[in-house]
Amino acid sequence: MAGYWELWHVPSRNLLEDFDTESEALDFVRELVGQGVKAFDLSLGYDDPSLDVGDLPPAVTGDELARRAGLTGPDQTRRTA
């Protein structure tokens, strides 16, 4: 069985969806953010049943998730109102 990507809503601890590819997951992140969900409330992780848990990459959240989804550029700074 191949690995897959999981997108979680952190505050509710709910799995929102799983995806075959990271790009599909990031498309969904962009869609959710466009609907008003905060990227900081999402967590994207990779799972592969053939790997030990310790060998899996850490989940991506916050600024890094927003950057991977193309929601911020490398030179953008966060501003408060």
MODELLER restraints for C-alpha pairs under 7 A, 6 or more apart:
rsr = mdl.restraints
at = mdl.atoms
rsr.add(forms.Gaussian(group=physical.xy_distance, feature=features.Distance(at['CA:2:A'], at['CA:48:A']), mean=6.29, stdev=0.5))
rsr.add(forms.Gaussian(group=physical.xy_distance, feature=features.Distance(at['CA:3:A'], at['CA:47:A']), mean=5.45, stdev=0.5))
rsr.add(forms.Gaussian(group=physical.xy_distance, feature=features.Distance(at['CA:3:A'], at['CA:48:A']), mean=3.92, stdev=0.5))
rsr.add(forms.Gaussian(group=physical.xy_distance, feature=features.Distance(at['CA:3:A'], at['CA:49:A']), mean=6.88, stdev=0.5))
rsr.add(forms.Gaussian(group=physical.xy_distance, feature=features.Distance(at['CA:4:A'], at['CA:18:A']), mean=6.74, stdev=0.5))
rsr.add(forms.Gaussian(group=physical.xy_distance, feature=features.Distance(at['CA:4:A'], at['CA:19:A']), mean=5.75, stdev=0.5))
rsr.add(forms.Gaussian(group=physical.xy_distance, feature=features.Distance(at['CA:4:A'], at['CA:20:A']), mean=5.00, stdev=0.5))
rsr.add(forms.Gaussian(group=physical.xy_distance, feature=features.Distance(at['CA:4:A'], at['CA:21:A']), mean=6.61, stdev=0.5))
rsr.add(forms.Gaussian(group=physical.xy_distance, feature=features.Distance(at['CA:4:A'], at['CA:46:A']), mean=5.82, stdev=0.5))
rsr.add(forms.Gaussian(group=physical.xy_distance, feature=features.Distance(at['CA:4:A'], at['CA:47:A']), mean=5.50, stdev=0.5))
rsr.add(forms.Gaussian(group=physical.xy_distance, feature=features.Distance(at['CA:4:A'], at['CA:48:A']), mean=6.39, stdev=0.5))
rsr.add(forms.Gaussian(group=physical.xy_distance, feature=features.Distance(at['CA:5:A'], at['CA:18:A']), mean=5.44, stdev=0.5))
rsr.add(forms.Gaussian(group=physical.xy_distance, feature=features.Distance(at['CA:5:A'], at['CA:19:A']), mean=5.01, stdev=0.5))
rsr.add(forms.Gaussian(group=physical.xy_distance, feature=features.Distance(at['CA:5:A'], at['CA:20:A']), mean=6.29, stdev=0.5))
rsr.add(forms.Gaussian(group=physical.xy_distance, feature=features.Distance(at['CA:5:A'], at['CA:21:A']), mean=6.44, stdev=0.5))
rsr.add(forms.Gaussian(group=physical.xy_distance, feature=features.Distance(at['CA:5:A'], at['CA:22:A']), mean=6.23, stdev=0.5))
rsr.add(forms.Gaussian(group=physical.xy_distance, feature=features.Distance(at['CA:5:A'], at['CA:25:A']), mean=6.88, stdev=0.5))
rsr.add(forms.Gaussian(group=physical.xy_distance, feature=features.Distance(at['CA:5:A'], at['CA:44:A']), mean=6.89, stdev=0.5))
rsr.add(forms.Gaussian(group=physical.xy_distance, feature=features.Distance(at['CA:5:A'], at['CA:45:A']), mean=5.68, stdev=0.5))
rsr.add(forms.Gaussian(group=physical.xy_distance, feature=features.Distance(at['CA:5:A'], at['CA:46:A']), mean=4.50, stdev=0.5))
rsr.add(forms.Gaussian(group=physical.xy_distance, feature=features.Distance(at['CA:5:A'], at['CA:47:A']), mean=6.23, stdev=0.5))
rsr.add(forms.Gaussian(group=physical.xy_distance, feature=features.Distance(at['CA:6:A'], at['CA:17:A']), mean=6.04, stdev=0.5))
rsr.add(forms.Gaussian(group=physical.xy_distance, feature=features.Distance(at['CA:6:A'], at['CA:18:A']), mean=4.34, stdev=0.5))
rsr.add(forms.Gaussian(group=physical.xy_distance, feature=features.Distance(at['CA:6:A'], at['CA:19:A']), mean=6.39, stdev=0.5))
rsr.add(forms.Gaussian(group=physical.xy_distance, feature=features.Distance(at['CA:6:A'], at['CA:44:A']), mean=5.70, stdev=0.5))
rsr.add(forms.Gaussian(group=physical.xy_distance, feature=features.Distance(at['CA:6:A'], at['CA:45:A']), mean=5.27, stdev=0.5))
rsr.add(forms.Gaussian(group=physical.xy_distance, feature=features.Distance(at['CA:6:A'], at['CA:46:A']), mean=6.23, stdev=0.5))
rsr.add(forms.Gaussian(group=physical.xy_distance, feature=features.Distance(at['CA:7:A'], at['CA:15:A']), mean=6.10, stdev=0.5))
rsr.add(forms.Gaussian(group=physical.xy_distance, feature=features.Distance(at['CA:7:A'], at['CA:16:A']), mean=5.61, stdev=0.5))
rsr.add(forms.Gaussian(group=physical.xy_distance, feature=features.Distance(at['CA:7:A'], at['CA:17:A']), mean=5.58, stdev=0.5))
rsr.add(forms.Gaussian(group=physical.xy_distance, feature=features.Distance(at['CA:7:A'], at['CA:18:A']), mean=6.19, stdev=0.5))
rsr.add(forms.Gaussian(group=physical.xy_distance, feature=features.Distance(at['CA:7:A'], at['CA:25:A']), mean=6.93, stdev=0.5))
rsr.add(forms.Gaussian(group=physical.xy_distance, feature=features.Distance(at['CA:7:A'], at['CA:42:A']), mean=6.82, stdev=0.5))
rsr.add(forms.Gaussian(group=physical.xy_distance, feature=features.Distance(at['CA:7:A'], at['CA:43:A']), mean=5.73, stdev=0.5))
rsr.add(forms.Gaussian(group=physical.xy_distance, feature=features.Distance(at['CA:7:A'], at['CA:44:A']), mean=4.64, stdev=0.5))
rsr.add(forms.Gaussian(group=physical.xy_distance, feature=features.Distance(at['CA:7:A'], at['CA:45:A']), mean=6.59, stdev=0.5))
rsr.add(forms.Gaussian(group=physical.xy_distance, feature=features.Distance(at['CA:8:A'], at['CA:14:A']), mean=5.71, stdev=0.5))
rsr.add(forms.Gaussian(group=physical.xy_distance, feature=features.Distance(at['CA:8:A'], at['CA:15:A']), mean=4.45, stdev=0.5))
rsr.add(forms.Gaussian(group=physical.xy_distance, feature=features.Distance(at['CA:8:A'], at['CA:16:A']), mean=5.38, stdev=0.5))
rsr.add(forms.Gaussian(group=physical.xy_distance, feature=features.Distance(at['CA:8:A'], at['CA:42:A']), mean=5.58, stdev=0.5))
rsr.add(forms.Gaussian(group=physical.xy_distance, feature=features.Distance(at['CA:8:A'], at['CA:43:A']), mean=5.07, stdev=0.5))
rsr.add(forms.Gaussian(group=physical.xy_distance, feature=features.Distance(at['CA:8:A'], at['CA:44:A']), mean=6.38, stdev=0.5))
rsr.add(forms.Gaussian(group=physical.xy_distance, feature=features.Distance(at['CA:9:A'], at['CA:15:A']), mean=6.38, stdev=0.5))
rsr.add(forms.Gaussian(group=physical.xy_distance, feature=features.Distance(at['CA:9:A'], at['CA:16:A']), mean=6.48, stdev=0.5))
rsr.add(forms.Gaussian(group=physical.xy_distance, feature=features.Distance(at['CA:9:A'], at['CA:41:A']), mean=5.77, stdev=0.5))
rsr.add(forms.Gaussian(group=physical.xy_distance, feature=features.Distance(at['CA:9:A'], at['CA:42:A']), mean=4.79, stdev=0.5))
rsr.add(forms.Gaussian(group=physical.xy_distance, feature=features.Distance(at['CA:9:A'], at['CA:43:A']), mean=6.52, stdev=0.5))
rsr.add(forms.Gaussian(group=physical.xy_distance, feature=features.Distance(at['CA:10:A'], at['CA:41:A']), mean=5.27, stdev=0.5))
rsr.add(forms.Gaussian(group=physical.xy_distance, feature=features.Distance(at['CA:10:A'], at['CA:42:A']), mean=5.61, stdev=0.5))
rsr.add(forms.Gaussian(group=physical.xy_distance, feature=features.Distance(at['CA:10:A'], at['CA:43:A']), mean=6.49, stdev=0.5))
rsr.add(forms.Gaussian(group=physical.xy_distance, feature=features.Distance(at['CA:11:A'], at['CA:41:A']), mean=6.37, stdev=0.5))
rsr.add(forms.Gaussian(group=physical.xy_distance, feature=features.Distance(at['CA:19:A'], at['CA:25:A']), mean=5.87, stdev=0.5))
rsr.add(forms.Gaussian(group=physical.xy_distance, feature=features.Distance(at['CA:26:A'], at['CA:69:A']), mean=5.08, stdev=0.5))
rsr.add(forms.Gaussian(group=physical.xy_distance, feature=features.Distance(at['CA:29:A'], at['CA:69:A']), mean=6.76, stdev=0.5))
rsr.add(forms.Gaussian(group=physical.xy_distance, feature=features.Distance(at['CA:30:A'], at['CA:69:A']), mean=6.37, stdev=0.5))
rsr.add(forms.Gaussian(group=physical.xy_distance, feature=features.Distance(at['CA:33:A'], at['CA:39:A']), mean=6.34, stdev=0.5))
rsr.add(forms.Gaussian(group=physical.xy_distance, feature=features.Distance(at['CA:39:A'], at['CA:62:A']), mean=6.06, stdev=0.5))
rsr.add(forms.Gaussian(group=physical.xy_distance, feature=features.Distance(at['CA:39:A'], at['CA:65:A']), mean=6.99, stdev=0.5))
rsr.add(forms.Gaussian(group=physical.xy_distance, feature=features.Distance(at['CA:39:A'], at['CA:66:A']), mean=6.06, stdev=0.5))
rsr.add(forms.Gaussian(group=physical.xy_distance, feature=features.Distance(at['CA:40:A'], at['CA:61:A']), mean=6.28, stdev=0.5))
rsr.add(forms.Gaussian(group=physical.xy_distance, feature=features.Distance(at['CA:40:A'], at['CA:62:A']), mean=4.34, stdev=0.5))
rsr.add(forms.Gaussian(group=physical.xy_distance, feature=features.Distance(at['CA:42:A'], at['CA:61:A']), mean=6.25, stdev=0.5))
rsr.add(forms.Gaussian(group=physical.xy_distance, feature=features.Distance(at['CA:43:A'], at['CA:59:A']), mean=6.31, stdev=0.5))
rsr.add(forms.Gaussian(group=physical.xy_distance, feature=features.Distance(at['CA:43:A'], at['CA:60:A']), mean=5.71, stdev=0.5))
rsr.add(forms.Gaussian(group=physical.xy_distance, feature=features.Distance(at['CA:43:A'], at['CA:61:A']), mean=4.79, stdev=0.5))
rsr.add(forms.Gaussian(group=physical.xy_distance, feature=features.Distance(at['CA:44:A'], at['CA:59:A']), mean=5.42, stdev=0.5))
rsr.add(forms.Gaussian(group=physical.xy_distance, feature=features.Distance(at['CA:44:A'], at['CA:60:A']), mean=5.08, stdev=0.5))
rsr.add(forms.Gaussian(group=physical.xy_distance, feature=features.Distance(at['CA:44:A'], at['CA:61:A']), mean=6.51, stdev=0.5))
rsr.add(forms.Gaussian(group=physical.xy_distance, feature=features.Distance(at['CA:45:A'], at['CA:58:A']), mean=6.82, stdev=0.5))
rsr.add(forms.Gaussian(group=physical.xy_distance, feature=features.Distance(at['CA:45:A'], at['CA:59:A']), mean=4.25, stdev=0.5))
rsr.add(forms.Gaussian(group=physical.xy_distance, feature=features.Distance(at['CA:45:A'], at['CA:60:A']), mean=6.26, stdev=0.5))
rsr.add(forms.Gaussian(group=physical.xy_distance, feature=features.Distance(at['CA:46:A'], at['CA:56:A']), mean=6.92, stdev=0.5))
rsr.add(forms.Gaussian(group=physical.xy_distance, feature=features.Distance(at['CA:46:A'], at['CA:57:A']), mean=6.77, stdev=0.5))
rsr.add(forms.Gaussian(group=physical.xy_distance, feature=features.Distance(at['CA:46:A'], at['CA:59:A']), mean=7.00, stdev=0.5))
rsr.add(forms.Gaussian(group=physical.xy_distance, feature=features.Distance(at['CA:47:A'], at['CA:56:A']), mean=6.73, stdev=0.5))
rsr.add(forms.Gaussian(group=physical.xy_distance, feature=features.Distance(at['CA:66:A'], at['CA:72:A']), mean=6.04, stdev=0.5))
rsr.add(forms.Gaussian(group=physical.xy_distance, feature=features.Distance(at['CA:67:A'], at['CA:73:A']), mean=6.33, stdev=0.5))
